[in-house]
Amino acid sequence: MLPFTLVSQPDHAEALAKLGPGRDLSLLVLYFGELSLRAFLQRILAAAGYENPGTELHLLEWPADRPLDLAGLCRNLGVSKVLLFGYDPARLGLHFEVANYYSVTVGGVTYLQADSLEFIEQTKAAGDNRAAAALWTAVKDGFARTND
């Protein structure tokens, strides 16, 4: 008999409910952490052209230790881009790994995995801009807002 592993997918109904009514938006941003990190995230998004994230993208705060069927959520929302801050892809039901700050397209959705907001903010405050610079390069190369 061939060895194999069955991979179960978590649900995404709770995440969908947290996002509210559906809108035709192409970007989903997932983050976790303290409320104070939201201001840092706001600055990142504003630099990328998202002045009013509530109407320009889907913004979901999701606990890092909770599973989520991200692919199912993406299909349900119809998004084409996902920006993840500090998540383990397997916990989100994604069974591929890519180095942080390099995007990958799978099933018509482009994913960008970054370090956690807390890590990026702390290292930047300590004078190490490598993570922030890598994030900015990746965001402007494929995740910045366009006026189309």
N, C-alpha and C positions, 0 to 999 in steps of 0.2 A: 504494500500500500504506500502511496506517495504521502509524505508529510505535508500538511497544510495548516494554515491558521485562519480561522474565521474572525473577521474584524467587525464588531458591531458598531453602528453609528448612533451617537446620542441624538436627542431631539433638538429642534430649533424653535419650537412654538413660543417658549418664554422669551427668547431673544426677539422674535418677531413682534411680540406684544409690547416689549419695551421700546421698540422703535416707533410705534404708533402707526397712523394711517400710511398706506403705501404711496410713494411718490416715484416719479420717473427720474431717479438719480443714479449716476454711473459709479459712484465711489462709496465704499463702506470702510469706515475707520474703526478698529477695535482697540481698546486700551483698558488698562486697569490701574488701580492705585488710589491714592488719597485725592481728595477734592482739589487740593492745592496744585496738583499736577495738571488739572484742567486748564489753568491759565497758561502753562508752558505749552500744552498742546494747542491752545488757541493761537499762540504766537507762531507756531510751526505752520498751522493751517492758513493763517493770514498771509504769511510770507509766500505760500504756494497759491495765493489768490482766492482763498475761501474766507471772505469777510463775514459771512453769515452762515456758518456750518449747518445750522438747523434746517435751512432751506436749500442748501447747495450740495449736501452729502448726507449719508446715513452715518450717525455717530453713536456707537454702542459701547458703553462701559460694561465689561463682562469679567467676572472674577477669573483670575488666572488658573485657579484650581478646579473650575467647573468645566465639564465636557460640553461641547457644542458641535452640532452638525453644520459646520460653516459652509460646505458645498451646497447643502440643501437650502440654507438661508440665502446664499447668493442666487440660487436658481429662483427662489421665491421672490426676491427683491428685483431680480433682473440686473444686478450690478455687473460691471465688467472689470472693476479694479477693487482690490482689497489691500488696505494698509494695516499691518499687525504690529503692535508694540509689545514685545516681550513674551509672547506666547510660545508654548510648546506645540508645534503643528499637529502632532498626533492627538493631543487633547482636543483639538478642534476638528478632528476627523480627517485631517489632511495627511496622507501617507506618502509624502515626499519631503525631502530636506534640501534647502538651498541656503547658502551662506547669507548672513544678514546683509542688507543693503543691496542685494542683487535680486531683481524681479524675475519671476518665472510665470509663464502662461500655461495653465492647465484647464482644459475643458472650456476655453473661451474666456476665462477669468485670469487677470494678471494679479499675482500676489507679490507683495513686498513685505518681507519680515525685517523688523528693526529691533534693536535692544529695547528694554522697557523705558518708558518716559522717565522714570526715576533715575535709571542709570545714565541716560543721556544728559539729563539736567544736572545731576551731581558731578559728572566728569567735566562738563562744560564749566560749571561753577568753580571747579578745582583747576581750571586752566588747560584742560585736555580737550581740544575741540575735534578730535578724530571722529568720534561717533556722530556728533552734530553735523560735521562736514560731510560725512558719508551719507547721512540721512538726506541732507539738502541736495546733494548731487543726484541721489536716486529719485527723490521726489520731483525735482525739476525736469529730470529726463523722462518721466512717464506718468507722473501723478499730479502735476500742477494743473490748475484750472485753466481751461481754454475758453475763449468767447466764441462758441460756435452756435 
